[in-house]
Amino acid sequence: MNDDWNDYADGWDGNSDVRRYANCAFASLDEYAGISGGGWQARRVLDFGCGTGLLSEKLAPHVKEVVAVDTSERMIAVLQDKALPNVRALHADILGGSAGGAGNGLSGFDLICASSVCSFLPDYHGAVAVLAGLLNRGGTFVQWDWLASDEGGSGLTLRHVREALRDAGLGSIRAEQAFAMDAGGPAMPVLMGAGIRAAG
Ligand SMILES: C[S@@+](CC[C@H](N)C(=O)[O-])C[C@H]1O[C@@H](n2cnc3c(N)ncnc32)[C@H](O)[C@@H]1O
């Protein structure tokens, strides 16, 4: 896999493994936060590293607004073509500050999701701290990534996730295997990490 996500944009939604990952991520989120239960209709969500919006599509019917942000112009173009009514798709680097200043709607989130993004970031620890600062008090950060069994492997360890969420000031931290992907080879475990910004 090369590191230019633009190259994957056109074929992304046609990849059954990618769609299955998004389905499993949403199912685990729904079980954790009760998204489809009806209590989220007034809430705002950030889908960080949204790609073509496979997770945004699932979240959007249950919430007020999904702001879907990605640094890949092509991924965002695919999502914009879907014209989802309450999904605002933005090509921006919110970690690098290219998204502008206050009043742009890029803060005050009740939920921030990062599905298969964090382990690709050069500074995962710093990224979680920035994202946690975009949450409303009581808001929730949730991530899914390949689960690494040791520090040298690809993906993230549960220990690394717990530390990053704790250092970002989040509480009620959970880090556990959420599901596994089986693409013909050995099953690859996927972790879900979650934490909540203190209410006051
Ligand atoms: C494996 S893809 C996952 C896409 C989508 N979340 C999904 O599950 O289908 C990783 C995505 O993270 C995006 N990404 C990488 N670094 C990013 C950053 N600093 N800010 C926002 N998005 C980023 C990439 O452009 C790519 O679309």
PDBQT file of the ligand as one rigid body, heavy atoms in Angstrom, charges set to zero:
ROOT
HETATM    1  C1  LIG A 301      -7.508   3.490   5.660  1.00  0.00    +0.000 C 
HETATM    2  S1  LIG A 301      -8.233   4.982   5.095  1.00  0.00    +0.000 S 
HETATM    3  C2  LIG A 301      -9.771   4.936   6.029  1.00  0.00    +0.000 C 
HETATM    4  C3  LIG A 301     -10.860   5.753   5.395  1.00  0.00    +0.000 C 
HETATM    5  C4  LIG A 301     -12.200   5.663   6.089  1.00  0.00    +0.000 C 
HETATM    6  N1  LIG A 301     -12.144   6.091   7.474  1.00  0.00    +0.000 N 
HETATM    7  C5  LIG A 301     -12.758   4.269   5.982  1.00  0.00    +0.000 C 
HETATM    8  O1  LIG A 301     -12.774   3.566   6.998  1.00  0.00    +0.000 OA
HETATM    9  O2  LIG A 301     -13.173   3.877   4.888  1.00  0.00    +0.000 OA
HETATM   10  C6  LIG A 301      -7.301   6.259   5.941  1.00  0.00    +0.000 C 
HETATM   11  C7  LIG A 301      -7.789   7.649   5.623  1.00  0.00    +0.000 C 
HETATM   12  O3  LIG A 301      -7.158   8.559   6.528  1.00  0.00    +0.000 OA
HETATM   13  C8  LIG A 301      -6.895   9.742   5.815  1.00  0.00    +0.000 C 
HETATM   14  N2  LIG A 301      -5.876  10.538   6.537  1.00  0.00    +0.000 N 
HETATM   15  C9  LIG A 301      -4.572  10.245   6.723  1.00  0.00    +0.000 A 
HETATM   16  N3  LIG A 301      -3.965  11.219   7.438  1.00  0.00    +0.000 NA
HETATM   17  C10 LIG A 301      -4.932  12.142   7.714  1.00  0.00    +0.000 A 
HETATM   18  C11 LIG A 301      -4.942  13.382   8.431  1.00  0.00    +0.000 A 
HETATM   19  N4  LIG A 301      -3.839  13.885   9.026  1.00  0.00    +0.000 N 
HETATM   20  N5  LIG A 301      -6.098  14.072   8.526  1.00  0.00    +0.000 NA
HETATM   21  C12 LIG A 301      -7.221  13.580   7.945  1.00  0.00    +0.000 A 
HETATM   22  N6  LIG A 301      -7.280  12.417   7.243  1.00  0.00    +0.000 NA
HETATM   23  C13 LIG A 301      -6.143  11.707   7.136  1.00  0.00    +0.000 A 
HETATM   24  C14 LIG A 301      -6.437   9.255   4.454  1.00  0.00    +0.000 C 
HETATM   25  O4  LIG A 301      -6.475  10.258   3.473  1.00  0.00    +0.000 OA
HETATM   26  C15 LIG A 301      -7.425   8.117   4.214  1.00  0.00    +0.000 C 
HETATM   27  O5  LIG A 301      -8.586   8.557   3.539  1.00  0.00    +0.000 OA
ENDROOT
TORSDOF 0
